[in-house]
C-alpha cells in the first residue's frame, strides 16, 4: 500500500493535522455523556450527530494534496481523487474556479479530466475561501516544480 505524504509544509505538518483532528473529535463525543443519562431512544440522533461530526472533522482537517510513488491524491472535503503518475499529463498553476487566485491544476489523461487541487497561492484578502491550503508564492512555485518533476520521472 502506498504511503501518502504531504509535499509541502514542515515535516510535522501531517502529524499536527492528525492531532488537531483527534482533539476536535473529542468535542463530538461530549454529547454522548448527556445521552447516556437519557432514554435509550435518544441514542440514535446523538449517534448520528457524533458520526457526522467525526466524518466532517477528519475530512476538513485532511484537505490537501498528497503524493506517493503510486501517484497524487487530491483530497477535498467531499471527494478524494487518486491520479497515478502514469496518467498525469501536466501540472500547471492557473486561476482557481470562481476566483482569480492561483491554484495547482493536474491534467490527467485517463479518464480525461482536469483536477483543481485545494492548494492556492496566497490567502485571499477576505480571509478564507472554502477549505483550501494556502502557500506563500515561493513554496507554491516549488510545489508546482516538484510535481512536474515527479510526473516526468515516474511517468
N, CA and C atoms as an extended XYZ file, in Angstrom:
465
Properties=species:S:1:pos:R:3:atomname:S:1:resname:S:1:resid:I:1 pbc="F F F"
N         0.843       -1.183        0.000 N   UNK     1
C         0.000        0.000        0.000 CA  UNK     1
C         0.887        1.244        0.000 C   UNK     1
N         0.471        2.234       -0.732 N   UNK     2
C         1.260        3.459       -0.865 CA  UNK     2
C         1.220        4.273        0.424 C   UNK     2
N         2.349        4.880        0.750 N   UNK     3
C         2.396        5.792        1.888 CA  UNK     3
C         2.251        7.204        1.337 C   UNK     3
N         1.176        7.879        1.714 N   UNK     4
C         0.885        9.213        1.201 CA  UNK     4
C         1.525       10.250        2.106 C   UNK     4
N         2.247       11.183        1.497 N   UNK     5
C         2.943       12.221        2.252 CA  UNK     5
C         2.581       13.596        1.692 C   UNK     5
N         2.649       14.602        2.571 N   UNK     6
C         2.441       15.983        2.148 CA  UNK     6
C         3.724       16.499        1.506 C   UNK     6
N         3.666       17.015        0.278 N   UNK     7
C         4.878       17.540       -0.357 CA  UNK     7
C         5.136       19.012       -0.025 C   UNK     7
N         4.444       19.551        0.946 N   UNK     8
C         4.601       20.953        1.341 CA  UNK     8
C         4.507       21.025        2.852 C   UNK     8
N         4.875       22.182        3.390 N   UNK     9
C         4.832       22.343        4.845 CA  UNK     9
C         6.031       21.676        5.494 C   UNK     9
N         6.061       21.738        6.804 N   UNK    10
C         7.154       21.134        7.554 CA  UNK    10
C         6.965       19.636        7.707 C   UNK    10
N         7.985       18.965        8.235 N   UNK    11
C         7.908       17.511        8.380 CA  UNK    11
C         6.848       17.061        9.385 C   UNK    11
N         6.478       17.920       10.308 N   UNK    12
C         5.491       17.546       11.319 CA  UNK    12
C         4.084       18.030       10.978 C   UNK    12
N         3.891       18.585        9.794 N   UNK    13
C         2.599       19.160        9.435 CA  UNK    13
C         1.482       18.121        9.447 C   UNK    13
N         1.732       16.945        8.893 N   UNK    14
C         0.700       15.915        8.856 CA  UNK    14
C         0.397       15.410       10.269 C   UNK    14
N         1.418       15.273       11.096 N   UNK    15
C         1.199       14.843       12.477 CA  UNK    15
C         0.347       15.864       13.228 C   UNK    15
N         0.587       17.152       12.991 N   UNK    16
C        -0.221       18.190       13.631 CA  UNK    16
C        -1.665       18.138       13.149 C   UNK    16
N        -1.873       17.831       11.888 N   UNK    17
C        -3.229       17.711       11.369 CA  UNK    17
C        -3.972       16.568       12.064 C   UNK    17
N        -3.292       15.429       12.224 N   UNK    18
C        -3.924       14.302       12.900 CA  UNK    18
C        -4.213       14.632       14.365 C   UNK    18
N        -3.309       15.340       14.998 N   UNK    19
C        -3.519       15.741       16.392 CA  UNK    19
C        -4.723       16.672       16.504 C   UNK    19
N        -4.827       17.633       15.596 N   UNK    20
C        -5.957       18.559       15.600 CA  UNK    20
C        -7.270       17.816       15.377 C   UNK    20
N        -7.276       16.904       14.414 N   UNK    21
C        -8.497       16.141       14.141 CA  UNK    21
C        -8.883       15.289       15.340 C   UNK    21
N        -7.918       14.694       15.996 N   UNK    22
C        -8.214       13.880       17.175 CA  UNK    22
C        -8.783       14.729       18.299 C   UNK    22
N        -8.202       15.898       18.512 N   UNK    23
C        -8.696       16.785       19.576 CA  UNK    23
C       -10.120       17.250       19.272 C   UNK    23
N       -10.376       17.612       18.026 N   UNK    24
C       -11.723       18.041       17.656 CA  UNK    24
C       -12.721       16.887       17.725 C   UNK    24
N       -12.241       15.678       17.486 N   UNK    25
C       -13.123       14.520       17.567 CA  UNK    25
C       -13.668       14.330       18.977 C   UNK    25
N       -12.864       14.637       19.975 N   UNK    26
C       -13.311       14.517       21.359 CA  UNK    26
C       -14.511       15.425       21.596 C   UNK    26
N       -14.498       16.601       20.979 N   UNK    27
C       -15.613       17.532       21.116 CA  UNK    27
C       -16.930       16.880       20.691 C   UNK    27
N       -16.890       16.079       19.631 N   UNK    28
C       -18.112       15.453       19.144 CA  UNK    28
C       -18.523       14.241       19.981 C   UNK    28
N       -17.652       13.775       20.855 N   UNK    29
C       -18.019       12.676       21.748 CA  UNK    29
C       -18.719       13.179       23.006 C   UNK    29
N       -18.612       14.459       23.306 N   UNK    30
C       -19.223       15.014       24.513 CA  UNK    30
C       -20.731       14.806       24.593 C   UNK    30
N       -21.478       14.930       23.504 N   UNK    31
C       -22.928       14.721       23.617 CA  UNK    31
C       -23.301       13.332       24.116 C   UNK    31
N       -22.417       12.353       23.945 N   UNK    32
C       -22.747       11.012       24.403 CA  UNK    32
C       -22.897       10.952       25.919 C   UNK    32
N       -22.160       11.788       26.643 N   UNK    33
C       -22.301       11.826       28.102 CA  UNK    33
C       -23.686       12.271       28.509 C   UNK    33
N       -24.236       13.209       27.776 N   UNK    34
C       -25.589       13.688       28.059 CA  UNK    34
C       -26.606       12.617       27.673 C   UNK    34
N       -26.355       11.946       26.554 N   UNK    35
C       -27.295       10.963       26.041 CA  UNK    35
C       -27.412        9.755       26.968 C   UNK    35
N       -26.303        9.335       27.552 N   UNK    36
C       -26.357        8.145       28.392 CA  UNK    36
C       -27.202        8.358       29.641 C   UNK    36
N       -27.469        9.591       29.984 N   UNK    37
C       -28.372        9.844       31.111 CA  UNK    37
C       -29.810       10.003       30.629 C   UNK    37
N       -30.027        9.860       29.319 N   UNK    38
C       -31.349        9.995       28.710 CA  UNK    38
C       -31.894        8.615       28.343 C   UNK    38
N       -33.149        8.551       27.928 N   UNK    39
C       -33.721        7.274       27.493 CA  UNK    39
C       -32.980        6.713       26.275 C   UNK    39
N       -33.066        5.434       26.117 N   UNK    40
C       -32.355        4.727       25.055 CA  UNK    40
C       -32.738        5.224       23.656 C   UNK    40
N       -33.984        5.670       23.445 N   UNK    41
C       -34.428        6.100       22.129 CA  UNK    41
C       -33.674        7.326       21.625 C   UNK    41
N       -33.056        8.071       22.528 N   UNK    42
C       -32.351        9.274       22.094 CA  UNK    42
C       -30.915        8.989       21.648 C   UNK    42
N       -30.477        7.753       21.719 N   UNK    43
C       -29.119        7.409       21.276 CA  UNK    43
C       -28.937        7.562       19.770 C   UNK    43
N       -29.953        7.248       18.989 N   UNK    44
C       -29.817        7.297       17.523 CA  UNK    44
C       -29.493        8.699       17.015 C   UNK    44
N       -30.233        9.755       17.396 N   UNK    45
C       -29.871       11.087       16.891 CA  UNK    45
C       -28.494       11.540       17.372 C   UNK    45
N       -28.179       11.235       18.612 N   UNK    46
C       -26.859       11.634       19.119 CA  UNK    46
C       -25.758       10.856       18.412 C   UNK    46
N       -25.995        9.586       18.156 N   UNK    47
C       -25.012        8.782       17.426 CA  UNK    47
C       -24.795        9.297       16.022 C   UNK    47
N       -25.896        9.695       15.373 N   UNK    48
C       -25.783       10.264       14.027 CA  UNK    48
C       -25.020       11.586       14.055 C   UNK    48
N       -25.279       12.419       15.056 N   UNK    49
C       -24.571       13.690       15.209 CA  UNK    49
C       -23.075       13.451       15.409 C   UNK    49
N       -22.741       12.489       16.269 N   UNK    50
C       -21.333       12.178       16.535 CA  UNK    50
C       -20.664       11.648       15.270 C   UNK    50
N       -21.319       10.735       14.558 N   UNK    51
C       -20.733       10.173       13.337 CA  UNK    51
C       -20.514       11.240       12.275 C   UNK    51
N       -21.499       12.104       12.088 N   UNK    52
C       -21.365       13.184       11.112 CA  UNK    52
C       -20.254       14.146       11.519 C   UNK    52
N       -20.183       14.468       12.787 N   UNK    53
C       -19.121       15.346       13.282 CA  UNK    53
C       -17.746       14.747       13.087 C   UNK    53
N       -17.605       13.461       13.387 N   UNK    54
C       -16.322       12.781       13.190 CA  UNK    54
C       -15.913       12.819       11.720 C   UNK    54
N       -16.861       12.492       10.855 N   UNK    55
C       -16.575       12.488        9.429 CA  UNK    55
C       -16.148       13.872        8.956 C   UNK    55
N       -16.890       14.906        9.352 N   UNK    56
C       -16.597       16.274        8.907 CA  UNK    56
C       -15.238       16.741        9.407 C   UNK    56
N       -14.934       16.492       10.662 N   UNK    57
C       -13.647       16.921       11.221 CA  UNK    57
C       -12.497       16.289       10.455 C   UNK    57
N       -12.537       14.999       10.247 N   UNK    58
C       -11.436       14.331        9.563 CA  UNK    58
C       -11.312       14.768        8.111 C   UNK    58
N       -12.425       14.943        7.417 N   UNK    59
C       -12.361       15.366        6.027 CA  UNK    59
C       -11.812       16.785        5.891 C   UNK    59
N       -12.251       17.693        6.754 N   UNK    60
C       -11.811       19.088        6.678 CA  UNK    60
C       -10.340       19.221        7.036 C   UNK    60
N        -9.925       18.569        8.102 N   UNK    61
C        -8.537       18.698        8.561 CA  UNK    61
C        -7.560       18.092        7.555 C   UNK    61
N        -7.968       17.062        6.858 N   UNK    62
C        -7.046       16.375        5.952 CA  UNK    62
C        -7.150       16.830        4.494 C   UNK    62
N        -7.851       17.942        4.236 N   UNK    63
C        -7.893       18.505        2.885 CA  UNK    63
C        -6.464       18.831        2.458 C   UNK    63
N        -6.117       18.483        1.245 N   UNK    64
C        -4.778       18.794        0.757 CA  UNK    64
C        -4.400       17.951       -0.437 C   UNK    64
N        -3.113       17.961       -0.728 N   UNK    65
C        -2.557       17.216       -1.843 CA  UNK    65
C        -1.480       16.309       -1.271 C   UNK    65
N        -1.550       15.044       -1.578 N   UNK    66
C        -0.622       14.056       -1.053 CA  UNK    66
C         0.050       13.352       -2.226 C   UNK    66
N         1.286       12.914       -2.034 N   UNK    67
C         1.998       12.198       -3.092 CA  UNK    67
C         2.586       10.911       -2.530 C   UNK    67
N         2.794        9.965       -3.438 N   UNK    68
C         3.489        8.719       -3.117 CA  UNK    68
C         4.142        8.230       -4.403 C   UNK    68
N         4.784        7.091       -4.338 N   UNK    69
C         5.362        6.509       -5.547 CA  UNK    69
C         4.256        6.101       -6.519 C   UNK    69
N         3.057        5.894       -5.987 N   UNK    70
C         1.920        5.481       -6.810 CA  UNK    70
C         1.349        6.634       -7.638 C   UNK    70
N         1.217        7.819       -7.016 N   UNK    71
C         0.616        8.932       -7.736 CA  UNK    71
C         0.320       10.116       -6.836 C   UNK    71
N        -0.702       10.867       -7.207 N   UNK    72
C        -1.111       12.069       -6.496 CA  UNK    72
C        -2.519       11.842       -5.960 C   UNK    72
N        -2.722       12.190       -4.699 N   UNK    73
C        -4.056       12.116       -4.093 CA  UNK    73
C        -4.505       13.539       -3.806 C   UNK    73
N        -5.640       13.922       -4.391 N   UNK    74
C        -6.217       15.244       -4.175 CA  UNK    74
C        -7.412       15.045       -3.249 C   UNK    74
N        -7.273       15.534       -2.031 N   UNK    75
C        -8.320       15.330       -1.033 CA  UNK    75
C        -9.050       16.639       -0.769 C   UNK    75
N       -10.346       16.651       -1.110 N   UNK    76
C       -11.221       17.773       -0.810 CA  UNK    76
C       -12.169       17.319        0.298 C   UNK    76
N       -13.054       18.184        0.742 N   UNK    77
C       -13.955       17.816        1.827 CA  UNK    77
C       -14.904       16.698        1.396 C   UNK    77
N       -15.469       16.791        0.214 N   UNK    78
C       -16.469       15.814       -0.207 CA  UNK    78
C       -15.967       14.767       -1.198 C   UNK    78
N       -14.737       14.886       -1.641 N   UNK    79
C       -14.252       13.981       -2.685 CA  UNK    79
C       -12.748       13.791       -2.590 C   UNK    79
N       -12.303       12.577       -2.856 N   UNK    80
C       -10.872       12.276       -2.946 CA  UNK    80
C       -10.618       11.642       -4.305 C   UNK    80
N        -9.612       12.156       -5.006 N   UNK    81
C        -9.254       11.610       -6.306 CA  UNK    81
C        -7.796       11.173       -6.269 C   UNK    81
N        -7.534        9.975       -6.755 N   UNK    82
C        -6.174        9.463       -6.854 CA  UNK    82
C        -5.831        9.367       -8.330 C   UNK    82
N        -4.724       10.003       -8.689 N   UNK    83
C        -4.277       10.009      -10.079 CA  UNK    83
C        -2.900        9.356      -10.129 C   UNK    83
N        -2.780        8.180      -10.733 N   UNK    84
C        -1.462        7.549      -10.864 CA  UNK    84
C        -0.527        8.423      -11.694 C   UNK    84
N         0.749        8.382      -11.364 N   UNK    85
C         1.724        9.205      -12.092 CA  UNK    85
C         1.682        8.917      -13.589 C   UNK    85
N         1.418        7.679      -13.965 N   UNK    86
C         1.388        7.326      -15.389 CA  UNK    86
C         0.307        8.084      -16.147 C   UNK    86
N        -0.722        8.561      -15.447 N   UNK    87
C        -1.819        9.260      -16.098 CA  UNK    87
C        -1.744       10.769      -15.955 C   UNK    87
N        -0.704       11.279      -15.309 N   UNK    88
C        -0.561       12.732      -15.149 CA  UNK    88
C         0.082       13.289      -16.416 C   UNK    88
N        -0.671       14.089      -17.147 N   UNK    89
C        -0.153       14.713      -18.366 CA  UNK    89
C         0.600       15.995      -18.063 C   UNK    89
N         0.023       16.831      -17.208 N   UNK    90
C         0.625       18.135      -16.932 CA  UNK    90
C         0.197       18.622      -15.562 C   UNK    90
N         1.063       19.435      -14.989 N   UNK    91
C         0.770       20.132      -13.735 CA  UNK    91
C         0.945       21.612      -14.031 C   UNK    91
N        -0.074       22.402      -13.686 N   UNK    92
C         0.018       23.827      -14.000 CA  UNK    92
C        -0.543       24.663      -12.861 C   UNK    92
N        -0.151       25.931      -12.879 N   UNK    93
C        -0.701       26.919      -11.947 CA  UNK    93
C        -1.534       27.878      -12.774 C   UNK    93
N        -2.804       27.943      -12.459 N   UNK    94
C        -3.694       28.857      -13.165 CA  UNK    94
C        -4.827       29.258      -12.228 C   UNK    94
N        -5.619       30.241      -12.616 N   UNK    95
C        -6.669       30.731      -11.705 CA  UNK    95
C        -7.635       29.625      -11.272 C   UNK    95
N        -7.970       29.658      -10.011 N   UNK    96
C        -8.928       28.705       -9.456 CA  UNK    96
C       -10.321       29.030       -9.962 C   UNK    96
N       -11.171       28.020       -9.967 N   UNK    97
C       -12.561       28.240      -10.342 CA  UNK    97
C       -13.207       29.236       -9.399 C   UNK    97
N       -13.971       30.126       -9.913 N   UNK    98
C       -14.746       31.105       -9.141 CA  UNK    98
C       -13.890       32.118       -8.388 C   UNK    98
N       -12.621       32.241       -8.728 N   UNK    99
C       -11.775       33.278       -8.125 CA  UNK    99
C       -10.603       33.550       -9.051 C   UNK    99
N        -9.871       34.593       -8.762 N   UNK   100
C        -8.720       34.926       -9.589 CA  UNK   100
C        -7.401       34.465       -8.983 C   UNK   100
N        -7.467       33.714       -7.907 N   UNK   101
C        -6.245       33.289       -7.226 CA  UNK   101
C        -5.686       32.027       -7.855 C   UNK   101
N        -4.357       31.920       -7.874 N   UNK   102
C        -3.711       30.770       -8.498 CA  UNK   102
C        -3.917       29.505       -7.673 C   UNK   102
N        -4.204       28.431       -8.398 N   UNK   103
C        -4.341       27.110       -7.803 CA  UNK   103
C        -3.507       26.144       -8.627 C   UNK   103
N        -3.192       25.008       -8.060 N   UNK   104
C        -2.491       23.965       -8.809 CA  UNK   104
C        -3.547       23.088       -9.470 C   UNK   104
N        -3.356       22.852      -10.764 N   UNK   105
C        -4.253       22.013      -11.551 CA  UNK   105
C        -3.463       20.825      -12.086 C   UNK   105
N        -4.104       19.672      -12.152 N   UNK   106
C        -3.471       18.461      -12.678 CA  UNK   106
C        -4.308       17.962      -13.852 C   UNK   106
N        -3.667       17.824      -15.012 N   UNK   107
C        -4.330       17.260      -16.194 CA  UNK   107
C        -4.052       15.761      -16.207 C   UNK   107
N        -5.109       14.978      -16.194 N   UNK   108
C        -4.979       13.518      -16.236 CA  UNK   108
C        -5.491       13.018      -17.578 C   UNK   108
N        -4.831       11.994      -18.112 N   UNK   109
C        -5.231       11.518      -19.442 CA  UNK   109
C        -6.215       10.351      -19.393 C   UNK   109
N        -6.347        9.668      -18.279 N   UNK   110
C        -7.321        8.578      -18.200 CA  UNK   110
C        -7.926        8.526      -16.817 C   UNK   110
N        -9.179        8.732      -16.619 N   UNK   111
C       -10.044        9.300      -17.649 CA  UNK   111
C        -9.647       10.740      -17.915 C   UNK   111
N        -9.980       11.219      -19.074 N   UNK   112
C        -9.588       12.564      -19.487 CA  UNK   112
C       -10.271       13.585      -18.582 C   UNK   112
N        -9.499       14.211      -17.721 N   UNK   113
C       -10.064       15.188      -16.786 CA  UNK   113
C        -8.995       16.168      -16.344 C   UNK   113
N        -9.454       17.290      -15.846 N   UNK   114
C        -8.588       18.304      -15.264 CA  UNK   114
C        -9.038       18.479      -13.815 C   UNK   114
N        -8.109       18.323      -12.887 N   UNK   115
C        -8.441       18.338      -11.467 CA  UNK   115
C        -7.857       19.585      -10.820 C   UNK   115
N        -8.720       20.381      -10.216 N   UNK   116
C        -8.254       21.526       -9.432 CA  UNK   116
C        -7.930       21.024       -8.035 C   UNK   116
N        -6.750       21.335       -7.555 N   UNK   117
C        -6.372       20.928       -6.206 CA  UNK   117
C        -6.764       22.018       -5.211 C   UNK   117
N        -6.776       21.695       -3.926 N   UNK   118
C        -7.107       22.718       -2.921 CA  UNK   118
C        -5.909       23.574       -2.528 C   UNK   118
N        -4.831       23.518       -3.305 N   UNK   119
C        -3.626       24.277       -2.993 CA  UNK   119
C        -3.683       25.608       -3.728 C   UNK   119
N        -3.700       26.683       -2.968 N   UNK   120
C        -3.753       28.032       -3.523 CA  UNK   120
C        -2.502       28.806       -3.162 C   UNK   120
N        -2.169       29.739       -4.050 N   UNK   121
C        -1.063       30.653       -3.793 CA  UNK   121
C        -1.628       31.888       -3.094 C   UNK   121
N        -1.270       32.061       -1.871 N   UNK   122
C        -1.682       33.191       -1.029 CA  UNK   122
C        -3.148       33.105       -0.612 C   UNK   122
N        -3.405       33.646        0.547 N   UNK   123
C        -4.755       33.696        1.103 CA  UNK   123
C        -5.474       34.925        0.554 C   UNK   123
N        -6.725       34.774        0.141 N   UNK   124
C        -7.486       35.940       -0.333 CA  UNK   124
C        -7.599       36.989        0.779 C   UNK   124
N        -7.708       38.262        0.410 N   UNK   125
C        -7.780       39.309        1.427 CA  UNK   125
C        -8.997       39.201        2.344 C   UNK   125
N       -10.058       38.561        1.863 N   UNK   126
C       -11.249       38.412        2.703 CA  UNK   126
C       -11.122       37.247        3.681 C   UNK   126
N        -9.947       36.650        3.752 N   UNK   127
C        -9.711       35.573        4.716 CA  UNK   127
C        -9.722       34.216        4.062 C   UNK   127
N       -10.793       33.490        4.252 N   UNK   128
C       -10.871       32.120        3.793 CA  UNK   128
C       -11.847       32.003        2.631 C   UNK   128
N       -11.554       31.130        1.704 N   UNK   129
C       -12.432       30.880        0.570 CA  UNK   129
C       -12.611       29.366        0.450 C   UNK   129
N       -13.423       28.798        1.300 N   UNK   130
C       -13.607       27.350        1.307 CA  UNK   130
C       -12.466       26.677        2.053 C   UNK   130
N       -12.428       25.400        1.951 N   UNK   131
C       -11.393       24.618        2.632 CA  UNK   131
C       -10.236       24.434        1.671 C   UNK   131
N        -9.222       25.260        1.852 N   UNK   132
C        -8.059       25.290        0.975 CA  UNK   132
C        -6.780       25.279        1.813 C   UNK   132
N        -5.684       24.997        1.141 N   UNK   133
C        -4.358       25.111        1.754 CA  UNK   133
C        -3.694       26.293        1.065 C   UNK   133
N        -3.281       27.260        1.852 N   UNK   134
C        -2.681       28.477        1.302 CA  UNK   134
C        -1.175       28.429        1.504 C   UNK   134
N        -0.430       28.574        0.406 N   UNK   135
C         1.031       28.575        0.457 CA  UNK   135
C         1.542       29.940        0.017 C   UNK   135
N         2.712       30.304        0.520 N   UNK   136
C         3.305       31.550        0.045 CA  UNK   136
C         3.803       31.318       -1.393 C   UNK   136
N         4.005       32.389       -2.164 N   UNK   137
C         4.354       32.234       -3.587 CA  UNK   137
C         5.588       31.373       -3.842 C   UNK   137
N         6.596       31.501       -3.004 N   UNK   138
C         7.814       30.713       -3.221 CA  UNK   138
C         7.548       29.219       -3.014 C   UNK   138
N         6.864       28.879       -1.933 N   UNK   139
C         6.564       27.467       -1.666 CA  UNK   139
C         5.599       26.908       -2.720 C   UNK   139
N         4.668       27.735       -3.168 N   UNK   140
C         3.731       27.339       -4.217 CA  UNK   140
C         4.491       26.977       -5.491 C   UNK   140
N         5.425       27.839       -5.912 N   UNK   141
C         6.219       27.581       -7.130 CA  UNK   141
C         7.069       26.328       -6.979 C   UNK   141
N         7.651       26.146       -5.797 N   UNK   142
C         8.451       24.940       -5.551 CA  UNK   142
C         7.599       23.684       -5.659 C   UNK   142
N         6.379       23.742       -5.139 N   UNK   143
C         5.497       22.581       -5.202 CA  UNK   143
C         5.099       22.258       -6.639 C   UNK   143
N         4.804       23.278       -7.430 N   UNK   144
C         4.471       23.053       -8.843 CA  UNK   144
C         5.658       22.393       -9.547 C   UNK   144
N         6.865       22.900       -9.312 N   UNK   145
C         8.064       22.316       -9.904 CA  UNK   145
C         8.292       20.880       -9.457 C   UNK   145
N         8.081       20.630       -8.179 N   UNK   146
C         8.249       19.278       -7.637 CA  UNK   146
C         7.271       18.308       -8.298 C   UNK   146
N         6.004       18.705       -8.402 N   UNK   147
C         5.007       17.828       -9.012 CA  UNK   147
C         5.305       17.575      -10.486 C   UNK   147
N         5.757       18.597      -11.195 N   UNK   148
C         6.132       18.415      -12.608 CA  UNK   148
C         7.300       17.437      -12.728 C   UNK   148
N         8.288       17.597      -11.860 N   UNK   149
C         9.452       16.706      -11.877 CA  UNK   149
C         9.084       15.264      -11.564 C   UNK   149
N         8.240       15.065      -10.546 N   UNK   150
C         7.817       13.717      -10.186 CA  UNK   150
C         6.996       13.085      -11.292 C   UNK   150
N         6.133       13.871      -11.934 N   UNK   151
C         5.322       13.351      -13.029 CA  UNK   151
C         6.204       12.904      -14.195 C   UNK   151
N         7.235       13.681      -14.505 N   UNK   152
C         8.142       13.327      -15.594 CA  UNK   152
C         8.986       12.106      -15.222 C   UNK   152
N         9.414       12.036      -13.968 N   UNK   153
C        10.274       10.942      -13.525 CA  UNK   153
C         9.535        9.617      -13.423 C   UNK   153
N         8.297        9.640      -12.954 N   UNK   154
C         7.562        8.402      -12.679 CA  UNK   154
C         6.549        8.036      -13.759 C   UNK   154
N         6.506        8.797      -14.805 N   UNK   155
C         5.555        8.532      -15.887 CA  UNK   155
C         5.959        7.321      -16.656 C   UNK   155
